[in-house]
Amino acid sequence: MITKQEHHQLLVDWNSTATEYPDSQCIHQLFESQVERTPDAVAVVFEEQQLTYQELNARANQLAHYLQGLGVGPEVLVGLCIERSLEMIVALLGILKAGGAYVPLDPTYPQERLAFMFEDAAVSVLVTQKRLIEKLPASAAKLVCVDRDWGAIAAENSENLSVIVTPDNLAYINYTSGSTGTPKGVAVVHRGVIRLLFGVNYVSLSAEEKLLQAAPIAFDASTFEIWGALLHGAQCVLFPAQTPTTEDLSDAIQKYRITTLWLTAALFNSIIDDRPEALLGIKQLLVGGEALSARHILRAQSALPSVQIINGYGPTEGTTFTCCYPIPQNLPDSVQSIPIGRPIGNTQVYLLDEHLQPVQVGVPGELHIGGAGLAQGYLNQPELTKEKFIPNPFSTKSGSRLYKTGDLACYLPDG
């Protein structure tokens, strides 16, 4: 039996993550505030090209005005099928500034998957590049090619727009594969992204950082890479290659002096096996996507003593990261597994049994997520949304929900 004291510790003490963050602001509004602070700082770099915060803002405003003319506004889903480029960042920002939400469509996806996503999201406007048109399924969406149509877009006003968007409006839809094989569109709101990047202590984000953007934009790690840089006055460096190799990454880290990097656990393991010193120069290395290998972490710490490695856990439904664990340098060689850490700011985690009761320390329970990072649910799937996003029995706040991850975890004695 759990004592009253243990109950309080599990539900309250270990979830007291409330911190101040700009919870009344949207992504593009925080970007605009940053533009005012550092207009001439370099915002985004791609190969030999770059844009300052002011230049990026002006271009995104022109595109936003153009998109508004095509009917884009709050809760309107805009398809984005584009290769990594300066235009990709302009497009992401332009869609948000117009009040819309972006739906990343990876040009490398098979036609039938793209066709399903097009139809499911009922995309009415599609932002793309001329050379990708032939890869896209037939649809009635209005096409905007950021290269072909730039003459018309550049004739638009470059001032900030005044669109009424709230932090509870949609920011993007991320399609995840799902166990059934049919992609599920996870509907992420502005608030989830803001709570990922402000009022948190798992990583240091400031104007001094240079973040490498290497994840496909259809994958939610890109949320951290792009907005983690652009909402803090940092540099977002777009990784030129499609699939990163150890050598390409090492070159990019040295050439652009990257300080903060996110890697999948699989790629991290492969680099550590291949050439750990490829990651020299990085200050903060976030690794995630699956359970970390203790053996590879120990080897990395030995080869890279000045790198802070952070285990980042979280499903797309909780907006990128739910728990983070900055791994201490003095790990014992006998360590068998790496913890996922504690919930980040303004996020709660509950380990529950099948009756939604908390489990004791050391007993496995299903991980449930609460707090400001929760997605709205699944696009066009009300039944699945109801099944996975349930009322939060531990909150007195109206409308508070928990997301059932299906992942098993257990508490260590220190939480």
Secondary structure as GFF3:
##gff-version 3
##sequence-region A 1 415
A	DSSP	alpha_helix	4	11	.	.	.	ID=ss1
A	DSSP	three_ten_helix	13	15	.	.	.	ID=ss2
A	DSSP	alpha_helix	27	37	.	.	.	ID=ss3
A	DSSP	beta_strand	42	46	.	.	.	ID=ss4
A	DSSP	beta_strand	49	52	.	.	.	ID=ss5
A	DSSP	alpha_helix	53	69	.	.	.	ID=ss6
A	DSSP	beta_strand	77	81	.	.	.	ID=ss7
A	DSSP	alpha_helix	86	97	.	.	.	ID=ss8
A	DSSP	beta_strand	101	104	.	.	.	ID=ss9
A	DSSP	alpha_helix	111	121	.	.	.	ID=ss10
A	DSSP	beta_strand	125	128	.	.	.	ID=ss11
A	DSSP	three_ten_helix	130	135	.	.	.	ID=ss12
A	DSSP	beta_strand	142	145	.	.	.	ID=ss13
A	DSSP	alpha_helix	150	153	.	.	.	ID=ss14
A	DSSP	beta_strand	170	176	.	.	.	ID=ss15
A	DSSP	beta_strand	184	189	.	.	.	ID=ss16
A	DSSP	alpha_helix	190	197	.	.	.	ID=ss17
A	DSSP	beta_strand	210	213	.	.	.	ID=ss18
A	DSSP	alpha_helix	221	230	.	.	.	ID=ss19
A	DSSP	beta_strand	235	238	.	.	.	ID=ss20
A	DSSP	alpha_helix	246	256	.	.	.	ID=ss21
A	DSSP	beta_strand	260	264	.	.	.	ID=ss22
A	DSSP	alpha_helix	265	274	.	.	.	ID=ss23
A	DSSP	three_ten_helix	276	279	.	.	.	ID=ss24
A	DSSP	beta_strand	284	288	.	.	.	ID=ss25
A	DSSP	alpha_helix	294	303	.	.	.	ID=ss26
A	DSSP	beta_strand	308	313	.	.	.	ID=ss27
A	DSSP	three_ten_helix	316	318	.	.	.	ID=ss28
A	DSSP	beta_strand	323	326	.	.	.	ID=ss29
A	DSSP	beta_strand	342	343	.	.	.	ID=ss30
A	DSSP	beta_strand	347	352	.	.	.	ID=ss31
A	DSSP	beta_strand	365	371	.	.	.	ID=ss32
A	DSSP	beta_strand	377	378	.	.	.	ID=ss33
A	DSSP	alpha_helix	382	388	.	.	.	ID=ss34
A	DSSP	beta_strand	389	391	.	.	.	ID=ss35
A	DSSP	beta_strand	401	409	.	.	.	ID=ss36
###
